[in-house]
Amino acid sequence: MAHTHSHRTDNSRDRILHAAIREFSEHGLAGARTSAIATSARVNKALLYYYFRDKEALYAAALEEVAGKVAGDALAVLGLDCSPGERVLRLVLQHFDRHLSHHGFHALMQQEMVRFRTGQSNAMRIIAKNAFEPMWGRSLQLIADGIRSGELCNVDPMQMMYAALGANVFYFLSSPMVRLVTASDPLEAGAMADRRTAAIEYLGQTIFTDRKRGAKLAKAVLAAIPIPENAVPERKTA
């Protein structure tokens, strides 16, 4: 009986967090309503405040939840039993796919970075230390290992990471302007799939010392990791 009660309460907390992520990502901290979160989570507000002392605490927990999940997924890729170069390709592909299927994470992080820059919150320091610092360090070490082994080109590891991940970020951030300039939609399913493929194929041709091997690895990684079924990118107006 105790086990059943514990499972039920854990499930309630998870539902509250998932509802909070949606509400905060759509409306921000100021605009989000705890009543809407409670309704979406199918709990009463008293239970919501049983787990989280106030709206700020719930917001911080939502941030930690999404950041921890993202960092955990990335660390799992970084720990795979394959060459450093292949892990870089898989990490970049995972990063691309995250933009397709984890809208709540990106919306929350953008909001929190604005709050952090204006001195409204210290949550970003905690998230950076607990979630992203390990991932950042492991990623740079991975590239350094690939360079040392001769698999990857001998360039600045930080620049390689910026170039690989930054291209993904720019693609999604610039999509509203690209639609206006080119009269095409970068977030249309076919265009998105083409860009996803092109991003990995490009890395296969540019970061490996053996370009033929890099191209082969890029093809294998793309074949092994299909585009997410829930790949519906968030659209923003310019």
Backbone hydrogen bonds, N-H to C=O, Kabsch-Sander energy under -0.5 kcal/mol:
donor,donor_aa,acceptor,acceptor_aa,energy
5,H,1,M,-2.3
6,S,2,A,-2.5
7,H,3,H,-2.4
8,R,4,T,-2.2
9,T,5,H,-2.4
10,D,6,S,-2.5
11,N,7,H,-2.3
12,S,8,R,-2.0
13,R,9,T,-2.2
14,D,10,D,-2.3
15,R,11,N,-2.3
16,I,12,S,-2.3
17,L,13,R,-2.4
18,H,14,D,-2.6
19,A,15,R,-2.4
20,A,16,I,-2.5
21,I,17,L,-2.5
22,R,18,H,-1.7
23,E,19,A,-2.5
24,F,20,A,-3.2
25,S,21,I,-2.1
26,E,22,R,-1.6
27,H,23,E,-2.3
28,G,24,F,-2.4
31,G,27,H,-1.0
32,A,28,G,-1.6
37,I,33,R,-1.8
38,A,34,T,-2.6
39,T,35,S,-2.2
40,S,36,A,-2.5
41,A,37,I,-2.3
42,R,38,A,-0.6
42,R,39,T,-0.9
43,V,38,A,-2.5
47,L,44,N,-0.6
48,L,44,N,-1.6
49,Y,45,K,-2.2
50,Y,46,A,-0.9
51,Y,47,L,-1.6
52,F,48,L,-2.2
58,L,54,D,-1.9
59,Y,55,K,-2.4
60,A,56,E,-2.5
61,A,57,A,-2.1
62,A,58,L,-2.3
63,L,59,Y,-2.3
64,E,60,A,-2.4
65,E,61,A,-2.2
66,V,62,A,-2.2
67,A,63,L,-2.5
68,G,64,E,-2.5
69,K,65,E,-1.9
70,V,66,V,-2.3
71,A,67,A,-2.7
72,G,68,G,-2.4
73,D,69,K,-2.3
74,A,70,V,-2.2
75,L,71,A,-2.6
76,A,72,G,-1.8
77,V,73,D,-1.5
78,L,74,A,-2.4
79,G,75,L,-1.2
80,L,77,V,-1.7
82,C,80,L,-1.5
87,R,83,S,-2.2
88,V,84,P,-2.2
89,L,85,G,-2.0
90,R,86,E,-2.5
91,L,87,R,-2.5
92,V,88,V,-2.5
93,L,89,L,-2.2
94,Q,90,R,-2.4
95,H,91,L,-2.2
96,F,92,V,-2.2
97,D,93,L,-2.5
98,R,94,Q,-1.9
99,H,95,H,-1.1
99,H,96,F,-0.7
100,L,96,F,-0.7
100,L,97,D,-0.5
101,S,97,D,-1.5
102,H,98,R,-2.3
106,H,102,H,-1.4
107,A,103,H,-2.5
108,L,104,G,-2.4
109,M,105,F,-2.5
110,Q,106,H,-2.2
111,Q,107,A,-2.1
112,E,108,L,-2.6
113,M,109,M,-2.2
114,V,110,Q,-1.6
115,R,111,Q,-2.2
116,F,112,E,-2.7
117,R,113,M,-2.4
118,T,114,V,-1.6
119,G,116,F,-1.4
120,Q,115,R,-3.1
121,S,115,R,-0.7
125,R,122,N,-0.8
126,I,122,N,-1.2
127,I,123,A,-2.5
128,A,124,M,-2.8
129,K,125,R,-2.1
130,N,126,I,-2.7
131,A,127,I,-2.7
132,F,127,I,-1.4
133,E,128,A,-2.6
135,M,131,A,-0.8
136,W,132,F,-2.9
137,G,133,E,-2.4
138,R,134,P,-2.3
139,S,135,M,-2.1
140,L,136,W,-2.2
141,Q,137,G,-2.2
142,L,138,R,-2.2
143,I,139,S,-2.0
144,A,140,L,-2.3
145,D,141,Q,-2.5
146,G,142,L,-2.1
147,I,143,I,-2.2
148,R,144,A,-2.6
149,S,145,D,-2.1
150,G,146,G,-0.6
150,G,147,I,-0.8
151,E,146,G,-1.4
152,L,146,G,-2.1
153,C,207,I,-2.8
155,V,153,C,-1.8
160,M,156,D,-2.0
161,M,157,P,-2.1
162,Y,158,M,-2.7
163,A,159,Q,-2.7
164,A,160,M,-2.4
165,L,161,M,-2.7
166,G,161,M,-0.5
166,G,162,Y,-2.3
167,A,163,A,-1.2
168,N,164,A,-0.6
169,V,165,L,-1.9
170,F,166,G,-2.7
171,Y,167,A,-1.9
172,F,168,N,-1.7
173,L,169,V,-2.6
174,S,170,F,-2.5
175,S,172,F,-0.7
178,V,174,S,-2.6
179,R,175,S,-2.1
180,L,176,P,-1.3
181,V,177,M,-2.5
182,T,178,V,-2.8
183,A,179,R,-1.3
184,S,178,V,-0.6
188,E,185,D,-1.7
192,M,188,E,-2.9
193,A,189,A,-2.2
194,D,190,G,-2.2
195,R,191,A,-2.4
196,R,192,M,-2.3
197,T,193,A,-2.1
198,A,194,D,-2.7
199,A,195,R,-2.5
200,I,196,R,-1.3
201,E,197,T,-2.6
202,Y,198,A,-2.5
203,L,199,A,-1.5
204,G,200,I,-2.1
205,Q,201,E,-1.1
205,Q,202,Y,-0.5
206,T,202,Y,-0.9
206,T,203,L,-0.6
207,I,203,L,-2.3
208,F,203,L,-0.5
209,T,151,E,-2.1
210,D,151,E,-0.5
211,R,209,T,-0.8
214,G,210,D,-2.5
215,A,211,R,-2.5
216,K,212,K,-2.0
217,L,213,R,-2.7
218,A,214,G,-2.5
219,K,215,A,-2.1
220,A,216,K,-2.1
221,V,217,L,-2.7
222,L,218,A,-2.3
223,A,219,K,-1.9
224,A,220,A,-1.8
225,I,221,V,-1.5
231,A,228,P,-1.3
232,V,100,L,-1.1
232,V,230,N,-1.9
